[in-house]
Amino acid sequence: MSGRRPKVFISRELFDEAINRIKQYYDVEIWDKYYEPPREVIIEKASKYDALVTLLADKIDCQVIENAKSLRIIAQYAVGFDNIDIECATRHGIYVTNTPGVLTEATAELTWALILAAARRIVEADKFVRSGGWRDTKTAWHPKMMLGIELKDKILGVIGLGRIGSRVAEIGKAFGMKIVYYDIVRNEEFERKYQAEYMDLYKLAEVSDVVTIHTPLTKETYHLIDERFLNKMKKTAILVNTARGAVVDTEALLKALREKRIFAAGLDVFEQEPLPPDHPLTSLDNVVLAPHIGSATYEARLGMANLVADNLIAFYNKQIPPTLVNKEVVKIRPPGFD
């Protein structure tokens, strides 16, 4: 690089601790707006910088990559990376990293917050109190007021048994639930440890009292949860999604919720983000909505930022980044900026 320091564009404000580590090796520019950079900004910065730090809302497609002549690494501040054209990046010798592991606990706990909120109608009950609906009943307690669902001895169906799905299942055992799961790879060690049962997707839909989704978004998982799946679920069942919005067919879910073909849903992710306040989902009482906050704890977000720094610093030092996504890129170009 003719002795100059590499330049990195960071598409959101991160924690100072991680930024200061990165600044020891890179010249840093940070997008200081709360909203994501417009596409034209991403294209411009990618064409001029040696490294990018991106989020899920930053679409890094082949057009961006092909215009990025000096770009060598994209450090994604997320576990998922469906916003990045990995195949195109690999062809151009660009390393892509992500931030797995450090947000497992936060996302698993948020999953359980949604499960419990949906099962016990917490958001609906809160609104009932605040709006005066409880007062208007003129009764403090009634045998049929705000009836929910107990979880002990029920069946938890986990779709996607990675780090987060496994942790959600582990917590489910503490609630006294039976675990069933579906994944493209069977995990017999997990089955033995948690007395879990592997089954196909639609069998899982039929037997589960709670279905929780933890798969990446791929061509195969797009609308994996469709009308056929929802029609097989119990009328007393709950669907929770903290993975990617497009894994669930929103229109099919809306129909199932409206017609009370399932008991409730808890959603942290959506096909359209941000979700408009007039979206049909917002009018339903039997769905709990959160604004994509699965990893929104101080511990997780700081861990993610430090892992981004770890990846950038390793690459600078001509080392393979610790959480490299496209491992085959090493055959095309060694790490580093030479």
N, C-alpha and C positions, 0 to 999 in steps of 0.2 A: 504493500500500500504506500510505497515511497515514504515511509516514516510517519505518515499522518495517522492520527487516531481515528478509528472507525466511528461512524455516526449512527445513532439509533433514534428512531422516532417512536415515542410511546403514546398510544392513542387515548389514554385516560390518566388521571392523576393516581399514582400509587403511593404506598407508604414511603416516607422519607428514608427510613432505614434501608429499604431495598434500592431506592433511587441513588442514594449516596454510595452504595456498593458498586452500582453500575457505572457511576461517574468516575470511578477510579480507573476505568478501562475505556470508556466511550465518551464522546461528546453527545450530550443528551438534549433532545427537544421533546417537550411534553405538551400534548393537546390539553389546554387548561379549561375547556368548556365542560359542563356537566353532561351534555348530549354528545353522541358519537360524531367523529369527523365525517363530513359529507364525502361521498364517493370520490369527487374530484380531488379532495385533499389527500385521501388515501393513495390515489394514483400518483399524484405529484410527489408525495413524500417517499413512496416506494421507489420511484424513479431516481431519487437523489441520495437515498440513505443505504447504508450497509446492513442495517438490521431494523426490524420492526418488532414492536410489542403490540399484540392485537387482542381484541375481545371478540366474543361470539357475534356481535352486531357488525363487525368490520368484515365486509365481504372481500376476500382475497381470492379472486378468480383468476383464470389464465390471462385475461387482459391485463390485470394489475401486474402479474408475475412477468409476463413477456416484456413489459415496459420497464422492468426493474433490473437494469443492466448490472448494477453493483451490489444488489441485494444478495446476502449470503445466508441469513437466518431469520426466521419468523418465530418469535417466542410468544406462544399463545398463553394468555392469562385466563385459562379455563381448562377443564378436563376434556370437554368435547372440542372437536376441530372441524365440524361439518361446514363451517364458513370458509374453509381454506381448500383450494383445489390441490390436494396432496400429490396426485399423480403429476400434475403440471409442475409443481414445485420440485419434485424429485427429478424430473427430466432436465430441469434447469440447474440442478445441483444446489438447490436451496434447502437448508435444514429447517425442519419444523418440529417444535417442541410443545409440550403441554404441561399441565400442573396437576397430575393425579396424586391420590394418596392424602394430601394435606387437607382436603375438604370432605373426606369420608364421614367423619363424625358429625360435622355441621349438617351435611345433606341428609344423613340418616336420621338425625334428630328432628330436622324440619319435616321429613316424611312422616315421622311419628306424631308430630304436632298436627299435621293435616289429618292423619288417620283418626286421632282422638277427637279433633274438632268436628270432623264429619260424623263420627260414630255417636257423639254426645250432643250434636247440634249446637256447639258452643257459639258460633257466630250468629246463628239464628236466635239463640237465647239472649245474647248480648243486645241485639237489636230489639228484641221483645221488651227488655227492661228499659232501654234508653228511649224508645219511642212512646212509652206509656202503655204499650199493649198489655203488659202484666197488670198494671193498675186498673186498666179498663175491664179486666175480667172480674174484678171485685173479689178475688179469692187469692190467698197466699199460696195455696198448694192444692193440687188436684191429682188424683190417681192417673189421669191420662195426659197430664201436661208435659210437653216436650220429651216424649218418649224416644230414647235412643237405643243403641245396641251395645251389649257387653262383648268383650273380646276373648275372655277366658274360654278355652275349649273350642274356639272357632278355628277356621283354617285360613292361614295367610298364604296367598299365592304370590310368589316373587318372580317377575319376568326380568331376567338379566341378573346373573349371579356373580357380578364383579365385586369390587371392594365395597361399594355402597350397598348393593343388594344383599350381600352376605351379612353386613352389619345390621341392616334393617331386619333380616331374618333372625339374627342373634337376639336382638331386642324383643322380637316377637315371641321367642321362646320364654323370655322372662315374663311375658304377659300370659303365659300358659297356652299359647297357640300352637297348633300343628302346622308345620311348614311343608308346602309343596312348591316346586319351582319349575321354570322352563328356561332353557338356555340352549344355544347352539352346541355347547359342549357340556357333557354330563360331568358332575363333580361328585364322585363316589366318596371321597374323603369327607366332604361337607355332609353328605347324606348320613354317614356313620356318626359324625360328631353331633349333629342336630336332629337325628332321627327324621330326616327330611325325605320327601318322595319326589322323584323326577317324573314329570308327565308332559304330554304334548300340550300345546297352547290351548286348544279348545276344551280339553279335559280339565285343565286348570281353571278355565272360565266357569265351567259347570260346578266345580266343587268348592271354590274359594268364597269365603265371606268377605275378605279384603284382598283386592288385587293391587299390587304396587309395582310400578314400572321403573326399571333401571337399565335400559338399553341405550346404546348410542343411536344416533339418527343415521341410517344408511338407506340405500335403495331398498334393501330387504325389510327394514323396520318402518319405513314410511307407511303411515296408516295401518300399522300392525293391529292396533285396536280399532276394529271397524264394526259395522253394524252386526255382522255375523257373530263376532266375539261378544259384543254387548248383549245380543239376544240370548246368548247361552248363560249369561251371568244370573245369579239368583236375584230375585226382587229385593232381597234384604241385604245385598252386597254393596260394598264401597269400592270405588276405583280411585286410585291416587297416582298422580304423575309428577315426579320431580326430575324427569330425565330430559326429554325434548318434546316440545309441543306437538310437532308433526308426527310423532309416533301414534298419536290418537287422532282419529277422524272427528273433528270438532262437530260437524253437522250430525253425525251419528250419535255422538255423546249428548248433544242438545236434545235430540229426539228421545233418547233413553231417559234423560232426567225429567223432561217435560211429561212424559207418559208414565213416570214412576216405575219404569222397568228395572231400574236399580235404585237403591236407597239413597245414595249420595255420591259425590265426588269431591276430591281435594286436589286442586291444581296449582302448581307453582310455575308452570311453563305453558306456552300457548303457541298456536300456529302463527298468530299475529301478536307481535310485541313491540311497543306497549299495547296492552289490551284497551280498546276504546271504552270509555265509561258507559256508552250506550250499546255495548255488545250484548247479544241475547243472554250470554252466561251471567251477566251481572244482575239480571232480573229474577234469577232463580234462587230460592231459599235453600235448596238441597245441594248446593255446591259451595265449597270454601275456596276462595281465590287469594293467591299471594303473588306479588310482583317479581318473580324469579329471584327469590332470596335464599335458595337452597344452601349456598355457601356463605351467607351473610352473617358471619361472626367475625369478631376481631381476629381471633386465633387463626381461622381458616384463610381469611383474605390476606393477612400478613404472611402466612405460610406460602400462599400462592405467589405473592410478590417476591419473596425470597427465593422461591424455586425458579421464577423467571430470571432473577439475577444469577442464580447458580448456572442456569443453562447458557446465558450470555457470556458469563465469565469463563466457563469451560471452553466454549467455542473460541473465544478470544485466545485462550492459551493452547489452542490446537488440539483440544481434547474432545472426544465425543460427548455431547451434552447428556446429562444423567437421565432425562426423560425424552429422548429423541423418538419422534413418532415414525418418521419414514427412514427406518434403519438402512434401507437399500441405497440411500443417497451417499453413504460412505464410499461405495464402489465408484461413484461418479466423480466425487470431489472430496478431498480430505477436509477435516474441520480447520477453521482458521481463515484469515483474511489475505493470505499470500496469493 
